[in-house]
Amino acid sequence: MTTGEPQDEAAFAGKLASLSLAERITARVATMSKAERRVAEFLRTHSSEAIFATAQQIGAATQTSDATVVRTAKTLGYSGLQELRHSLGKQVVAATSPLDQLRKRLERPGSQSTTLLSQVIAEATERLAETARRMVDADFGLAVEAIAGAREVIGIGVGPSELTARYLALKLNRMGRHARSTGETGFRLADDLLTVTGDDTLVLYWPSRLRGEMEVVLDHAEAVGARTVLVSDSLGPLIGDRVSVALPAAHSPGDIVSEGMTTQVLTDALVAGVRAHDEERATSAHELLTDLRSSLSQVNGPSLRSRG
């Protein structure tokens, strides 16, 4: 038994050598410490900066130590930080070359707008196809159940992701469900978390970068017993063990298509699942919404002003 373990480890190390940094993180994340995970996420999301950074600089950026940085590199199957940076350099070049070629094509005299249109459509299609490939049907079902069974659903997103969180709340409210959204950070986020209970579900639109507020949100959700649905490009392997269910929303290296495109399509699918969960409730809410809109359309301006 003991003689087989080094051979198994050597075989696994051999497999790691053929993987990208993101794939190595996914393969090793279960065995990594919390500090190593922070370093790994920094390396993945700040590849360009990491190529030229020292262990001390990466340690300072991740609030860890230079020893942790080196240990993380070795955990990921590299001989050390130097080999990791060399590998990152090749990956960054490989990722940016197609975009550089596209820009050159578009800058040539006589370039057609359809070239860019085709590129956008192709990138959007690739993202959706990759999302579908990575999706686990059972996880999607769990996410629908978590949203459909909630007293209130709170969508949380920062920056562009806030728009998707607001979209989710709007669609759910129009189906007769209690939902709200927030894009707050810092102290103001506390107000939005204050009334969360164990009967609620948080839908976390966190694409790829770890933020300080995330730890607080997850800790609070665990403390009150609220369910959490993570929608993310790559944070699933890093914090998937902290949420009720994690759904992939793939982003592509090109970044021509907005990061919200995949998450919005996935949100439409979640909303459709919730509607199917209680079609009668959704239909009643839609009828009421239609009646209210009809009544509002009959209200004229002068009569409102006369009341004021």
VOGU-3710 file (C-alpha; in Angstrom, 3 decimals, decimal comma):
1> mttgepqdea> 0,000/0,000/0,000  2,723/2,424/1,015  4,826/1,604/-2,036  1,917/2,498/-4,315  1,294/5,966/-2,871  4,470/7,640/-4,260  3,738/6,109/-7,656  0,165/7,455/-7,542  1,434/10,885/-6,552  4,013/10,806/-9,353
11> afagklasls> 1,320/9,836/-11,865  -0,904/12,675/-10,656  1,985/15,125/-10,908  2,516/13,982/-14,480  -1,110/14,736/-15,300  -0,814/18,222/-13,778  2,038/19,066/-16,126  -0,319/19,056/-19,103  -2,959/21,261/-17,436  -3,450/25,022/-17,444
21> laeritarva> -3,220/26,997/-14,215  -7,036/27,141/-13,879  -7,294/23,387/-14,407  -4,555/22,736/-11,851  -6,379/24,887/-9,313  -9,572/22,909/-9,885  -7,679/19,643/-9,455  -5,872/20,710/-6,291  -8,295/23,104/-4,560  -9,663/20,463/-2,191
31> tmskaerrva> -6,192/19,894/-0,725  -5,208/23,568/-0,459  -5,316/25,693/2,659  -7,367/28,888/2,810  -4,212/30,988/2,334  -3,122/28,892/-0,646  -6,543/29,352/-2,221  -6,179/33,134/-1,968  -2,804/32,929/-3,693  -4,168/30,617/-6,389
41> eflrthssea> -7,095/32,934/-7,099  -4,751/35,927/-7,362  -2,532/34,049/-9,802  -5,542/33,074/-11,901  -7,211/36,513/-12,021  -4,023/38,612/-12,197  -1,984/36,487/-14,579  -0,368/39,419/-16,378  0,816/41,040/-13,140  1,936/37,745/-11,612
51> ifataqqiga> 4,323/37,050/-14,498  6,694/39,729/-13,204  5,839/39,698/-9,480  8,100/38,360/-6,755  6,913/35,961/-4,050  6,994/38,846/-1,576  4,817/41,047/-3,818  2,258/38,293/-4,386  2,266/37,535/-0,668  1,582/41,195/0,132
61> atqtsdatvv> -1,241/41,359/-2,433  -2,913/38,250/-0,984  -2,150/38,993/2,679  -0,104/35,812/2,932  3,639/35,131/3,063  6,242/34,532/0,375  6,591/30,981/1,736  2,866/30,422/1,133  3,261/31,671/-2,450  6,081/29,218/-3,149
71> rtaktlgysg> 4,201/26,408/-1,417  1,131/27,147/-3,549  3,194/26,952/-6,732  4,509/23,544/-5,708  1,037/22,346/-4,683  -0,106/23,215/-8,210  2,598/20,985/-9,656  5,263/23,557/-10,531  8,860/23,216/-9,396  8,638/26,707/-7,975
81> lqelrhslgk> 7,462/30,259/-8,636  9,819/30,712/-11,586  8,293/27,805/-13,529  4,793/28,992/-12,656  5,532/32,500/-13,992  7,023/31,045/-17,153  3,889/28,955/-17,680  1,667/31,974/-17,039  3,584/33,956/-19,635  2,865/31,362/-22,309
91> qvvaatspld> -0,805/31,210/-21,336  -1,233/34,983/-21,445  0,334/35,148/-24,896  -1,866/32,317/-26,125  -4,975/34,008/-24,737  -4,280/37,439/-26,205  -3,042/36,473/-29,650  -6,508/35,840/-31,179  -7,707/39,259/-30,059  -4,631/40,949/-31,454
101> qlrkrlerpg> -5,257/39,251/-34,771  -8,887/40,370/-34,707  -7,914/43,985/-34,056  -5,484/43,883/-36,959  -8,157/42,502/-39,266  -10,596/45,207/-38,244  -8,003/47,946/-38,736  -7,270/46,916/-42,319  -8,753/49,094/-45,064  -12,018/47,641/-46,310
111> sqsttllsqv> -12,748/45,617/-43,173  -16,437/44,818/-42,953  -18,569/45,351/-39,857  -19,838/41,815/-40,326  -16,394/40,557/-39,300  -16,886/41,994/-35,830  -20,498/40,834/-35,732  -19,414/37,292/-36,543  -16,777/37,424/-33,826  -19,287/38,621/-31,223
121> iaeaterlae> -21,804/35,936/-32,177  -19,095/33,270/-32,163  -17,851/34,316/-28,732  -21,373/34,409/-27,300  -22,093/30,979/-28,726  -18,866/29,569/-27,289  -19,680/30,937/-23,842  -23,135/29,424/-23,815  -21,866/26,100/-25,135  -19,133/25,996/-22,479
131> tarrmvdadf> -21,666/26,858/-19,776  -23,928/24,036/-20,950  -20,966/21,630/-21,020  -19,959/22,473/-17,455  -23,490/22,535/-16,059  -24,635/19,663/-13,839  -28,368/19,148/-14,251  -28,797/18,164/-10,619  -27,101/21,376/-9,472  -29,380/23,456/-11,691
141> glaveaiaga> -32,375/21,683/-10,170  -31,110/22,403/-6,652  -30,717/26,089/-7,544  -34,300/26,283/-8,822  -35,566/24,585/-5,651  -33,591/26,989/-3,460  -35,079/30,014/-5,236  -38,615/28,643/-5,507  -38,719/27,654/-1,847  -37,404/30,930/-0,439
151> revigigvgp> -39,386/33,410/1,641  -37,367/36,085/-0,121  -34,662/35,972/-2,772  -31,812/38,475/-2,607  -29,662/38,908/-5,706  -26,174/40,197/-4,922  -23,815/41,534/-7,575  -21,212/44,271/-7,913  -20,554/46,385/-11,005  -22,013/44,859/-14,188
161> seltarylal> -23,235/41,884/-12,157  -25,563/44,172/-10,209  -27,661/44,577/-13,354  -28,236/40,829/-13,525  -29,117/40,744/-9,818  -31,696/43,488/-10,412  -33,018/41,610/-13,437  -33,517/38,474/-11,343  -35,429/40,408/-8,666  -37,639/42,100/-11,271
171> klnrmgrhar> -38,547/38,830/-12,982  -39,290/37,055/-9,703  -41,411/39,919/-8,374  -43,468/39,827/-11,560  -44,150/36,157/-10,806  -45,590/36,985/-7,393  -42,443/36,212/-5,418  -40,635/38,364/-2,904  -37,251/39,392/-4,258  -34,807/42,262/-4,071
181> stgetgfrla> -31,263/42,994/-5,145  -28,217/44,866/-3,981  -24,971/46,060/-5,460  -23,714/47,686/-2,279  -20,223/47,214/-0,893  -18,599/48,161/2,389  -20,699/49,287/5,353  -23,838/49,854/3,272  -24,024/46,168/2,419  -24,731/45,478/6,097
191> ddlltvtgdd> -28,187/47,076/5,765  -29,106/44,657/2,971  -27,890/41,646/4,966  -29,545/42,682/8,213  -32,983/41,167/7,531  -31,807/37,943/5,850  -33,223/34,871/7,580  -32,885/31,118/7,332  -35,906/31,037/5,014  -34,191/33,203/2,392
201> tlvlywpsrl> -31,946/32,437/-0,558  -29,035/34,586/-1,693  -28,158/34,426/-5,396  -24,526/35,494/-5,654  -23,437/36,864/-9,017  -19,695/36,755/-8,431  -17,931/36,187/-11,789  -14,263/35,518/-11,069  -12,585/37,687/-8,463  -12,644/37,210/-4,728
211> rgemevvldh> -13,629/40,339/-2,803  -13,469/41,098/0,890  -17,253/41,367/1,213  -17,729/37,802/-0,026  -16,393/36,261/3,161  -18,777/38,373/5,242  -21,783/37,449/3,074  -20,986/33,738/3,258  -20,344/33,844/7,009  -23,648/35,626/7,614
221> aeavgartvl> -25,589/33,241/5,366  -24,151/30,284/7,268  -24,912/31,936/10,626  -28,618/32,493/9,865  -29,050/29,318/7,803  -29,878/31,015/4,496  -29,305/29,086/1,290  -26,837/30,418/-1,258  -26,662/29,986/-5,028  -23,330/30,975/-6,584
231> vsdslgplig> -23,292/31,970/-10,255  -19,665/32,308/-11,322  -17,159/31,713/-14,063  -14,461/30,255/-11,864  -15,071/30,739/-8,140  -16,924/27,436/-7,829  -13,767/25,376/-7,188  -12,533/27,963/-4,671  -15,625/28,623/-2,561  -18,051/25,970/-3,776
241> drvsvalpaa> -17,858/24,244/-0,404  -19,211/27,415/1,232  -22,428/27,688/-0,819  -25,533/25,535/-1,195  -24,974/25,104/-4,926  -22,601/26,582/-7,520  -23,562/27,123/-11,165  -21,006/27,837/-13,917  -21,389/30,901/-16,141  -18,475/30,690/-18,556
251> hspgdivseg> -16,514/33,708/-19,729  -14,180/33,555/-22,702  -10,672/35,016/-22,998  -11,824/37,432/-25,713  -14,096/39,502/-23,499  -15,761/41,153/-26,496  -19,154/40,023/-25,237  -20,097/41,522/-21,867  -19,610/39,292/-18,829  -23,320/39,647/-18,024
261> mttqvltdal> -24,494/37,868/-21,179  -24,036/34,316/-19,912  -25,348/35,078/-16,444  -28,467/36,728/-17,838  -29,237/33,718/-20,031  -28,693/31,458/-17,031  -30,945/33,728/-14,967  -33,692/33,393/-17,584  -33,363/29,619/-17,266  -33,613/29,803/-13,461
271> vagvrahdee> -36,685/32,037/-13,679  -38,282/29,620/-16,160  -37,602/26,796/-13,721  -39,218/28,711/-10,858  -42,248/29,487/-13,054  -42,649/25,801/-13,896  -42,417/25,039/-10,175  -45,665/26,976/-9,555  -47,292/27,942/-12,842  -50,579/28,956/-11,203
281> ratsahellt> -48,881/31,477/-8,937  -46,940/32,968/-11,826  -50,078/33,214/-13,970  -52,061/34,954/-11,219  -49,272/37,465/-10,697  -49,082/38,145/-14,430  -52,832/38,761/-14,601  -52,657/41,177/-11,679  -49,717/42,967/-13,270  -51,682/43,317/-16,514
291> dlrsslsqvn> -54,706/44,723/-14,646  -52,569/47,245/-12,773  -50,893/48,370/-15,983  -54,294/48,754/-17,636  -55,567/50,892/-14,764  -52,440/53,037/-14,795  -52,685/53,577/-18,548  -56,144/55,109/-18,071  -54,930/57,697/-15,594  -54,379/61,020/-17,367
301> gpslrsrg> -51,938/63,730/-16,425  -54,351/66,603/-15,640  -56,333/64,571/-13,102  -53,141/63,662/-11,246  -51,981/67,260/-11,174  -55,384/68,415/-9,857  -55,000/66,037/-6,903  -51,626/67,438/-6,019
//
